């Protein structure tokens, strides 16, 4: 049986000569039988015939529920895991309607071009393409083909950027399509968060506004991995009421999930072996046993390096015949290269693939047996999306190889975390910079009026007044665009501001695109390692006058992080709530940051190789943040136990930011922090700040504030349970720290957090913290 195969494999791993108790936990996910249901009304006969040809006899319950709701005219959102048949949830009601109404049309929106191409192939499998013409429409579409698509296609598969820059500003030539637009499908909704999510939300509002102009009111069908805040996410991203379908009724094979923690090289310092080294050994073992395997890494550079290591190890073990049966897959490859890898995977020509998140989203690559995850993917949804690649027909094996990151260490010691509800995604419509960009785009597309408040919310009036004062739009009831050029070309839907630098490749004079000023100072400073389309570049210099960054290609096994000096000012308080010995706040901040240097860190281990000093100008911006202040009584207790006040605050800040992905869908790079001792000039108390690292904010701090107690609890548990002596990269040290991780007081941070949460604790003679287990009641 397959189950005994994984048991025997794991036993062989445990009996190998280099096994050092890396398996810290296993999780058995039981198989689940399908639940079927019938539609309330039959589908069009041609669609019924197509389903029979495809071997689909009956629908799963969630598919039938979604189809019925959409055909009743309801907006539908389906939140189920990968491989649950979400595609039929939108294809069936769309195709059924388009077969019955010869004029009806539909937009399909996907976050990537590759996913749009994959879904076009799935549409073609219905065999209805002659009657219901469908095509992708993106930046790669030839100009002479675009008119034919607009005039003849009933289903157009595109992406948010093409909708923003190519379709909405040219809506007049799409007039026929908009008049007959019956459906808008949004796939992979969970990918729209942060800055990209805010832009997407306003692109959708502009789409709805144009539909209103042409008299159409399309039904929205959204599909997504599970989310912790589905109603809030839909309200923010789409702005309409939805029928939510969340019960997955598809069959699920059993899975064995193994939590693999690299062994300690130095216990007191908390230094572990490289996760990449462990992943290479596991991958070679799986491939040598003819196990079809996918390995997920977090970066394009990591995927290429891991492929090289795996192939080298295969040769070292005299397994040369397998070297060409494993490839990498990432963004940056040419479309035909990606299609060829997908084909080889689907047809079984490849035994293994090392991929980034590019293969996480719904692309069909056939049956794989094992998935190796090098590091926690960042969210529960992404973890199960990747795990779902293994064992779609029979029991799969999933191995999560932890890094030294605090989040990874927390999860391998609390594997049940992956069984809880998914994290919420952060999308805030309060960012004035992004809102203003889309107001300008909307004004170009169609004059603005008071009725547009429904699309642009509370920021509409103050921003319109500013645009009128600047002469960008006209005054009066209808506000016309007054500029010569259209604004869309200056609005990058993955950026915050329009001030951008050109990135020039000095080796051949080509442009790699643009980057915002604040992002240049953080990721393209002289000496930085920069990734673009899967290639690695070395940043040579910044020309502030010409707004140009010069780079050249390089090959390296390290990455770089900036070292910053920061200070901030509290502008306003939106919310506050009490803590046991302090208070927490949410509000607006003015932040001043200056990159003063950078560190070179080894890939996979985060080992600091060297540091350099830089002389760059400071940047100042307004954003949204949360902060918590410490009462005098707690300060006195910290001093009584000889804990370092600033070291305790500083360590709490590092660990809280590192563990933020446990409570919201965010990357550590999305937020920043700063600690003040003995007081901050605005709070007059010792204070820890955590804020969105973007002008205007992106919703991360707002979401974190709502789950602050859980964040602090998980931070406390991670610090207390870490076996290091005085702090390490797995608890309170940060590779991005601008003060060289000084001062840090690991046990002072544990004392501080426990007191803020009202937890019972004991301080040992060694000034370590023991939580009183029967009273702590931590939500793990």
C-alpha positions in Angstrom: 0.0 0.0 0.0 1.1 3.6 -0.5 0.8 4.3 3.2 3.4 1.6 4.0 5.6 3.0 1.3 5.8 6.4 3.1 6.3 4.6 6.5 9.1 2.6 5.1 10.7 5.6 3.4 10.6 7.6 6.6 12.0 4.6 8.5 14.9 4.5 6.0 15.5 8.2 6.5 15.7 7.7 10.3 18.1 4.9 9.9 20.5 6.7 7.6 23.9 7.7 8.8 23.3 11.4 8.7 20.0 11.4 10.6 20.1 13.7 13.6 16.4 13.6 14.8 15.4 16.1 12.1 11.8 14.7 12.1 10.2 16.6 14.9 6.6 15.9 14.1 4.3 14.2 11.6 0.8 15.1 10.7 -1.6 12.6 9.2 -4.4 14.1 7.1 -7.2 11.6 6.6 -8.7 10.8 3.2 -12.2 12.2 2.5 -14.9 10.8 0.2 -16.6 13.2 -2.3 -20.1 14.6 -1.7 -22.1 15.0 -4.9 -25.1 17.2 -5.6 -27.4 17.9 -8.6 -28.1 21.3 -10.2 -31.5 22.9 -9.6 -31.9 23.4 -13.3 -30.2 21.3 -16.1 -27.3 22.7 -18.1 -27.6 23.5 -21.8 -27.6 20.1 -23.7 -24.3 20.9 -25.5 -22.6 21.6 -22.2 -24.0 18.3 -20.7 -22.6 16.5 -23.7 -19.2 18.2 -23.2 -19.1 17.1 -19.5 -19.8 13.5 -20.5 -16.9 13.6 -23.1 -14.7 14.9 -20.3 -15.7 12.0 -18.0 -17.5 14.2 -15.5 -20.6 12.3 -14.4 -21.7 14.4 -11.4 -20.7 17.6 -9.7 -19.4 18.1 -6.2 -21.7 19.8 -3.8 -19.7 23.1 -3.8 -19.6 23.2 -7.6 -23.4 22.7 -7.8 -24.0 25.4 -5.1 -21.8 27.9 -6.9 -23.3 27.2 -10.3 -26.9 27.5 -9.0 -26.2 30.7 -7.2 -24.5 32.3 -10.3 -27.3 31.3 -12.6 -29.7 32.9 -10.1 -27.9 36.2 -10.6 -25.9 36.2 -7.3 -22.3 37.1 -7.0 -20.5 34.0 -5.9 -17.2 33.5 -4.1 -15.8 29.9 -3.7 -13.2 29.4 -1.0 -11.8 25.9 -1.2 -8.3 24.3 -1.4 -6.3 23.5 -4.5 -7.5 20.6 -6.7 -11.1 20.9 -5.5 -12.5 21.7 -8.9 -13.0 25.4 -8.6 -12.6 25.9 -12.3 -16.0 24.3 -13.0 -17.6 26.7 -10.5 -17.2 29.5 -13.0 -16.9 27.7 -16.3 -20.3 26.0 -16.0 -22.5 29.0 -15.3 -20.6 31.1 -17.8 -20.7 28.6 -20.6 -24.3 27.7 -19.9 -25.3 31.4 -20.1 -23.3 32.1 -23.2 -24.7 29.1 -25.0 -28.2 30.3 -24.2 -27.6 34.0 -25.0 -25.7 34.5 -28.3 -24.6 38.0 -27.3 -23.4 37.4 -23.7 -19.7 37.9 -22.9 -17.3 37.3 -20.0 -14.0 38.6 -18.6 -11.8 36.1 -16.9 -9.1 37.8 -14.7 -6.0 35.9 -13.5 -3.0 37.1 -11.6 -0.5 35.7 -14.1 -0.2 35.2 -17.8 0.8 31.6 -17.3 -2.4 30.8 -15.4 -4.6 32.5 -18.1 -3.0 30.3 -20.7 -3.5 27.2 -18.6 -7.2 28.1 -18.1 -7.7 28.7 -21.8 -6.6 25.2 -22.4 -9.1 23.9 -19.9 -11.8 26.0 -21.7 -10.8 24.4 -25.0 -11.3 20.9 -23.5 -15.1 21.5 -23.5 -15.0 21.4 -27.3 -17.2 24.5 -27.6 -14.5 26.9 -28.9 -16.1 27.2 -32.3 -19.3 28.5 -30.9 -17.8 30.3 -27.9 -14.6 31.9 -29.1 -12.1 32.6 -26.2 -8.7 34.1 -26.2 -6.1 35.5 -23.8 -5.6 39.3 -24.1 -2.4 40.5 -22.4 0.9 42.3 -23.1 2.1 39.5 -25.3 -1.0 39.6 -27.7 0.0 41.0 -31.1 -1.5 44.3 -32.0 -3.1 43.0 -35.2 -4.8 40.3 -33.2 -6.3 42.5 -30.6 -9.1 44.0 -32.8 -10.2 40.5 -33.8 -10.4 39.4 -30.1 -12.5 42.5 -29.2 -14.9 41.9 -32.1 -15.2 38.1 -32.1 -14.4 36.6 -28.7 -17.1 35.9 -26.2 -14.7 35.1 -23.4 -11.5 37.2 -22.9 -8.9 35.9 -20.4 -6.7 38.7 -19.1 -5.0 40.1 -16.0 -5.5 43.2 -13.8 -2.7 45.1 -15.4 -4.0 44.7 -18.9 -7.5 45.6 -17.7 -6.0 48.8 -16.1 -3.8 50.0 -18.9 -5.2 48.4 -22.0 -8.9 47.9 -21.7 -10.5 50.5 -19.4 -8.9 53.6 -21.0 -10.0 52.3 -24.4 -13.5 51.2 -23.3 -15.0 52.9 -26.4 -13.6 50.2 -28.7 -14.9 47.6 -26.3 -18.4 49.1 -26.2 -20.1 46.0 -27.7 -18.3 43.7 -25.2 -19.2 45.9 -22.2 -22.9 46.2 -23.2 -23.1 42.4 -23.2 -20.8 41.7 -20.3 -22.6 39.1 -18.1 -19.8 37.7 -16.0 -16.5 38.8 -14.5 -14.5 35.9 -13.1 -11.7 36.6 -10.6 -9.5 33.6 -10.0 -6.9 33.2 -7.1 -8.5 36.1 -5.1 -6.2 35.4 -2.2 -3.2 36.7 -4.2 -4.5 40.3 -4.2 -3.2 41.7 -0.9 -1.2 44.7 0.2 -0.3 47.3 -2.4 -1.2 45.0 -5.3 -4.5 44.3 -3.6 -5.4 48.0 -3.2 -4.7 48.7 -6.8 -6.7 45.7 -7.8 -9.7 46.9 -5.7 -9.7 50.2 -7.5 -9.3 48.6 -11.0 -12.4 46.5 -10.2 -14.3 49.6 -9.1 -13.3 51.4 -12.3 -14.5 48.3 -14.3 -17.8 48.4 -12.5 -18.1 52.1 -13.2 -17.6 51.5 -17.0 -20.1 48.7 -16.9 -22.6 51.1 -15.4 -21.9 53.5 -18.3 -22.8 50.8 -20.8 -25.9 49.5 -18.9 -24.4 46.2 -17.8 -24.2 44.8 -14.3 -22.1 41.6 -14.6 -22.2 38.8 -12.1 -18.8 38.4 -10.3 -17.6 34.8 -9.6 -14.5 34.7 -7.4 -12.4 31.7 -6.5 -9.8 31.5 -3.8 -7.9 29.4 -1.4 -9.3 29.6 2.1 -9.1 33.0 3.8 -9.5 34.1 7.4 -11.6 37.1 6.5 -13.6 36.2 3.3 -16.4 38.7 3.8 -14.0 41.6 4.6 -11.8 40.6 1.7 -14.7 40.6 -0.8 -16.0 43.9 0.5 -12.6 45.5 0.1 -11.6 44.0 -3.2 -14.9 43.9 -5.1 -17.3 46.1 -3.1 -20.4 44.0 -3.7 -22.5 41.5 -1.7 -21.6 37.8 -2.3 -22.9 34.4 -1.7 -20.0 32.5 -0.1 -19.4 28.8 -0.8 -16.7 27.4 1.4 -17.4 23.7 2.0 -15.0 21.6 -0.1 -16.9 18.4 -1.2 -14.2 17.0 -3.5 -12.4 13.8 -2.6 -9.1 14.2 -0.8 -6.5 11.5 -0.6 -4.7 11.0 2.6 -1.5 12.9 3.2 1.5 12.4 5.5 3.0 15.8 6.4 6.5 15.6 7.9 8.1 18.5 9.8 11.8 18.4 9.2 14.1 20.6 11.4 17.8 20.9 10.4 20.0 19.8 13.3 21.8 22.3 15.6 25.4 23.1 14.8 25.7 25.3 17.9 22.9 24.9 20.4 23.7 27.9 22.7 24.0 30.2 19.7 20.9 28.7 18.0 22.8 28.0 14.7 21.3 25.2 12.6 22.4 23.4 9.5 21.2 24.9 6.2 17.7 24.1 5.1 19.0 23.9 1.5 21.4 21.2 2.4 18.7 19.2 4.1 16.3 19.7 1.1 19.0 18.5 -1.3 19.5 15.3 0.6 15.7 14.6 0.8 15.2 15.4 -2.9 18.0 13.1 -4.0 16.6 10.3 -1.8 13.1 10.7 -3.2 14.3 10.9 -6.8 16.5 7.8 -6.3 13.4 5.9 -5.3 11.6 7.1 -8.4 9.2 9.2 -6.5 7.8 12.0 -8.6 8.7 15.1 -6.6 8.1 18.9 -6.6 10.4 21.1 -4.5 9.2 24.6 -3.6 11.6 27.4 -2.8 10.9 31.0 -1.9 13.0 32.7 -4.6 14.0 32.4 -8.2 17.7 32.4 -7.2 17.0 29.7 -4.6 15.3 27.5 -7.3 18.3 27.7 -9.6 20.9 27.1 -6.8 18.9 24.2 -5.5 18.7 22.6 -8.9 22.5 22.9 -9.3 23.0 21.4 -5.8 20.6 18.5 -6.5 22.2 17.7 -9.9 25.7 17.8 -8.3 24.6 15.5 -5.5 23.0 13.1 -8.0 26.3 12.9 -9.9 28.2 12.4 -6.6 26.0 9.4 -5.8 26.4 7.9 -9.3 22.9 8.7 -10.3 23.8 10.6 -13.5 20.8 9.1 -15.4 18.5 11.2 -13.1 20.3 14.6 -13.6 18.3 15.5 -16.7 15.0 14.3 -15.1 14.9 17.2 -12.7 14.4 20.9 -13.9 13.6 24.2 -12.3 10.4 26.2 -13.0 10.1 29.9 -12.2 8.9 33.2 -13.5 11.3 34.7 -16.0 11.4 31.8 -18.4 10.0 32.3 -21.9 6.4 31.2 -22.2 7.3 28.4 -24.5 10.0 27.2 -22.0 7.4 27.1 -19.2 4.9 25.3 -21.5 7.5 22.6 -22.3 8.3 22.0 -18.6 4.6 21.8 -17.8 4.2 19.3 -20.6 7.1 17.1 -19.5 5.7 17.1 -15.9 2.2 16.3 -17.1 3.3 13.4 -19.3 5.8 12.0 -16.8 9.0 12.7 -18.7 10.4 14.6 -15.6 10.8 12.9 -12.2 11.3 16.2 -10.3 10.9 19.9 -10.5 12.2 22.7 -8.3 9.8 25.6 -8.4 8.9 28.9 -7.0 5.3 30.1 -6.3 4.9 30.2 -10.1 3.7 26.6 -9.9 1.6 27.1 -6.8 -1.3 28.7 -8.7 -3.7 26.2 -10.4 -1.5 25.2 -13.4 -2.2 21.5 -14.1 1.1 19.5 -14.1 -0.4 16.0 -13.6 0.2 13.6 -10.8 3.1 14.2 -8.4 3.7 12.0 -5.3 5.8 14.1 -3.0 6.3 17.8 -2.2 9.3 19.3 -0.4 8.7 22.8 1.0 12.0 24.6 1.7 10.8 26.9 4.4 7.3 27.8 5.4 5.6 29.5 2.4 4.3 32.3 4.4 0.6 31.5 4.8 -1.5 28.5 5.7 -3.3 28.8 2.3 0.0 28.7 0.3 1.2 25.8 2.4 -1.8 23.7 1.5 -1.7 25.0 -2.1 1.8 23.6 -2.4 1.1 20.5 -0.4 -1.9 19.9 -2.7 0.5 19.3 -5.6 1.5 16.0 -4.0 -0.9 13.0 -4.2 -4.0 14.2 -6.0 -5.0 10.6 -6.8 -3.3 8.7 -4.0 -1.7 9.4 -0.7 0.9 12.1 -0.9 4.0 12.9 1.1 4.7 16.5 2.1 8.0 17.4 3.9 8.3 20.9 5.3 12.0 21.7 5.8 12.2 24.5 8.3 14.7 27.4 8.1 16.0 29.2 11.2 13.3 31.8 10.7 11.1 32.3 13.9 8.0 31.5 11.9 9.3 28.2 10.7 10.5 27.2 14.1 7.2 28.0 15.7 5.3 25.9 13.1 7.5 22.8 13.3 7.0 22.8 17.0 3.2 23.5 16.7 2.2 21.5 13.6 -1.5 21.8 14.5 -1.2 25.5 13.4 -1.6 24.4 9.8 -5.0 22.9 10.6 -6.5 26.2 11.9 -8.4 28.7 9.8 -6.3 30.6 7.2 -4.9 34.1 7.9 -6.8 37.2 6.8 -5.5 39.1 3.8 -4.7 42.8 4.3 -6.2 45.3 2.0 -6.9 48.9 3.1 -8.7 51.4 0.9 -7.3 54.3 3.0 -4.1 54.8 1.0 -4.5 58.3 -0.5 -1.7 58.0 -3.0 -3.1 54.9 -4.7 -6.7 56.2 -4.5 -5.6 59.5 -6.2 -3.9 57.5 -9.0 -7.1 55.7 -9.8 -9.3 58.8 -9.5 -7.2 60.3 -12.2 -7.5 57.2 -14.3 -11.2 57.2 -13.8 -11.5 60.8 -14.8 -9.7 60.1 -18.0 -12.0 57.2 -18.8 -15.2 59.1 -17.9 -15.8 62.4 -16.2 -16.2 62.1 -12.4 -19.3 63.1 -10.5 -20.8 62.9 -7.0 -22.2 59.5 -7.8 -18.6 58.1 -7.9 -18.5 58.3 -4.1 -19.8 54.7 -4.1 -16.7 53.6 -5.9 -14.0 55.7 -4.1 -15.4 56.0 -0.6 -14.4 58.5 2.1 -11.3 59.7 0.3 -13.3 60.9 -2.8 -14.1 64.5 -1.7 -10.7 65.5 -0.2 -8.8 64.1 -3.2 -11.2 65.6 -5.7 -10.6 69.0 -4.1 -6.9 68.5 -4.4 -7.1 67.5 -8.0 -9.3 70.5 -8.8 -6.8 72.9 -7.0 -3.9 71.4 -9.0 -5.8 71.9 -12.3 -5.8 68.1 -13.0 -9.6 67.8 -13.3 -12.2 70.5 -14.0 -14.5 72.0 -11.4 -18.2 71.7 -11.6 -20.7 68.8 -11.4 -18.8 66.8 -14.0 -15.1 66.7 -13.5 -13.2 66.2 -16.8 -9.5 65.2 -17.2 -7.6 68.3 -18.2 -4.1 66.9 -18.8 -2.7 66.2 -22.3 -1.4 62.7 -21.5 -3.4 59.8 -20.1 -2.4 58.9 -16.4 -2.5 55.1 -16.8 1.0 54.9 -18.2 2.4 56.4 -15.0 0.4 54.1 -12.6 2.2 50.8 -11.9 -0.3 48.7 -10.1 2.4 47.1 -7.9 3.7 50.4 -6.7 2.7 53.3 -4.5 4.1 56.5 -6.0 4.8 57.7 -9.5 8.3 58.9 -8.9 10.4 56.2 -10.5 14.0 55.4 -11.4 15.1 53.6 -14.6 17.1 50.4 -14.0 19.7 50.1 -16.7 21.7 47.0 -17.4 25.3 48.3 -18.1 26.4 45.1 -19.9 24.1 45.7 -22.9 22.4 49.0 -22.3 18.9 47.5 -21.9 16.3 48.7 -19.4 15.1 46.3 -16.8 12.1 48.5 -15.9 11.5 51.0 -13.2 11.4 51.1 -9.4 10.0 53.7 -7.0 12.4 56.0 -5.2 11.8 54.5 -1.7 12.2 51.0 -3.1 15.5 52.0 -4.9 17.0 53.0 -1.5 15.9 49.7 0.1 16.7 47.2 -2.7 18.9 48.9 -5.3 21.5 50.7 -3.3 25.2 50.4 -4.5 26.3 46.8 -3.7 22.8 45.3 -3.6 21.9 42.0 -5.1 18.8 42.5 -7.3 16.5 39.9 -8.8 14.7 40.6 -12.1 12.8 38.0 -14.2 14.8 35.2 -12.6 18.2 36.8 -13.2 20.6 38.1 -10.6 22.1 41.6 -10.9 24.6 43.6 -8.9 23.6 47.2 -8.3 26.6 49.5 -9.2 25.4 53.0 -8.6 22.4 55.4 -8.3 22.3 58.7 -10.3 19.9 60.8 -8.2 19.8 63.6 -10.8 19.0 61.4 -13.8 16.9 59.0 -11.7 18.8 56.0 -13.0 20.2 52.9 -11.3 23.0 51.0 -13.0 23.3 47.2 -12.6 25.1 44.3 -14.3 24.5 40.5 -14.3 26.2 38.4 -11.7 26.2 35.0 -10.1 26.3 34.8 -6.3 25.3 32.5 -3.4 24.4 35.5 -1.1 21.7 38.1 -0.9 21.7 41.6 0.7 19.6 43.5 3.2 19.7 47.2 4.0 20.7 48.6 7.3 18.5 51.6 8.2 18.2 54.3 10.8 14.7 55.3 11.6 12.6 57.8 13.6 8.9 58.5 13.6 6.2 60.9 14.7 2.6 60.1 15.7 0.2 62.1 13.5 -3.1 60.7 14.7 -4.7 57.8 16.7 -7.5 55.8 15.1 -8.0 53.1 17.7 -6.7 52.0 21.1 -7.1 49.1 23.4 -5.7 48.2 26.9 -3.1 45.7 27.7 -2.4 44.5 31.2 0.6 46.8 31.9 0.2 49.2 28.9 -1.9 50.2 26.0 -1.9 49.5 22.2 -2.7 52.0 19.5 -3.4 52.2 15.7 -3.0 55.3 13.7 -1.1 57.5 11.3 2.7 57.9 11.5 5.3 60.1 9.8 8.4 58.0 9.3 11.9 59.1 8.4 14.3 56.4 7.2 17.8 56.4 6.0 19.7 53.5 4.6 23.2 53.7 6.2 24.6 50.4 5.0 23.8 46.8 4.0 24.7 43.2 5.0 25.6 40.3 2.8 23.8 37.1 4.0 24.3 33.6 2.7 21.3 32.1 1.0 19.2 29.6 3.0 21.1 30.1 6.3 21.0 33.9 6.7 24.5 33.8 7.9 26.0 37.3 7.9 29.0 37.3 5.6 30.0 41.0 5.7 28.6 44.6 6.1 29.2 47.8 4.2 28.5 51.5 5.0 26.5 53.7 2.6 25.8 57.4 2.3 22.3 57.9 0.9 19.8 60.7 1.5 17.0 60.1 4.0 13.4 59.4 2.9 10.3 60.6 4.7 6.7 59.4 4.2 3.4 59.0 6.0 2.0 55.6 6.7 -0.2 53.5 9.1 1.2 51.7 12.1 0.4 50.1 15.5 2.3 50.7 18.7 2.2 49.5 22.3 3.4 51.5 25.3 4.7 50.1 28.6 3.5 51.5 32.0 5.8 52.7 34.7 5.0 49.7 36.9 6.3 47.3 34.3 9.4 49.3 33.7 10.1 49.2 37.4 9.6 45.3 37.4 12.0 45.0 34.5 14.6 47.0 36.4 14.0 45.0 39.6 14.9 41.8 37.7 17.8 43.5 36.0 16.4 43.2 32.5 17.6 45.7 30.0 14.6 48.0 29.1 15.7 48.9 25.6 17.0 45.4 24.9 13.6 44.0 26.0 11.7 46.3 23.8 14.0 45.8 20.9 13.9 42.0 21.1 10.1 42.1 21.3 10.0 44.3 18.2 12.2 41.9 16.2 10.3 38.8 17.2 6.8 40.3 16.7 7.7 41.5 13.2 9.2 38.1 12.3 6.1 36.3 13.5 3.6 38.6 11.9 2.9 36.1 9.1 1.4 33.7 11.7 -1.6 36.0 12.2 -2.0 37.9 8.9 -1.0 37.3 5.3 2.2 39.4 5.1 5.9 39.1 4.5 8.4 40.6 7.0 9.4 43.0 4.2 5.9 44.5 4.2 6.4 46.1 7.6 9.1 47.8 9.6 9.6 48.6 13.2 11.4 50.8 15.8 11.7 50.8 19.6 12.0 53.8 21.9 13.5 53.9 25.4 13.2 55.4 27.9 10.3 57.1 26.0 9.0 58.3 22.7 8.5 62.1 22.5 4.8 61.7 21.5 3.8 58.8 23.8 6.1 59.8 26.7 6.5 56.1 27.5 8.7 53.2 26.3 7.2 52.2 23.0 7.4 49.6 20.3 6.2 50.6 16.8 5.3 48.3 13.9 4.3 50.0 10.7 3.5 49.4 7.0 6.7 50.0 5.0 4.9 51.9 2.3 3.7 55.5 1.9 0.0 55.6 2.8 -0.1 52.1 4.3 -1.4 48.9 2.8 -3.6 47.4 5.6 -1.0 45.2 7.3 -0.9 47.2 10.6 -4.6 47.5 10.6 -5.1 43.7 10.3 -2.3 43.0 12.9 -3.9 45.4 15.4 -7.1 43.4 15.4 -5.1 40.2 16.2 -2.4 41.9 18.4 -3.0 39.7 21.5 -2.5 36.5 19.4 0.6 38.0 17.8 2.1 38.8 21.2 1.2 35.4 22.6 2.8 33.5 19.7 5.8 35.7 20.0 6.1 35.0 23.7 5.8 31.2 23.2 8.5 31.2 20.4 10.9 33.2 22.6 10.4 31.1 25.7 10.6 27.7 23.8 13.7 28.6 21.8 16.6 26.6 23.3 19.3 29.3 22.7 20.9 31.0 25.6 20.6 34.7 24.9 18.8 35.1 21.6 19.4 33.8 18.1 18.0 34.1 14.5 15.2 31.7 15.5 13.7 34.1 18.1 14.9 37.7 18.6 17.8 38.4 16.2 17.0 40.0 12.9 19.3 40.1 9.8 17.8 43.4 8.9 18.6 45.2 12.2 20.2 48.6 11.7 21.9 48.5 15.1 23.6 45.2 14.7 21.1 43.4 17.0 22.3 45.5 20.0 21.0 45.7 22.6 18.8 42.6 22.8 17.5 41.0 26.0 15.7 37.7 25.1 14.5 37.0 28.6 13.6 40.6 29.2 11.4 40.5 26.1 9.7 37.3 27.4 9.0 39.0 30.8 7.7 42.1 29.0 5.3 40.2 26.7 4.1 37.9 29.5 3.3 40.9 31.7 1.6 42.8 28.9 -0.6 39.8 28.3 -1.3 39.1 32.0 0.4 35.7 32.0 1.6 34.0 35.2 5.4 33.5 35.1 8.4 32.8 37.2 11.9 34.2 36.9 14.7 31.7 37.5 18.1 32.4 39.2 19.5 32.6 35.7 17.0 35.3 34.8 15.1 33.0 32.4 11.4 32.9 32.2 9.1 30.0 32.9 5.4 30.4 32.2 3.0 28.8 34.7 1.5 26.2 32.4 -1.8 25.7 34.1 -2.7 29.4 33.9 -1.2 30.6 30.6 -4.0 29.4 28.3 -2.1 30.4 25.1 -4.0 30.2 21.8 -1.5 27.9 20.0 
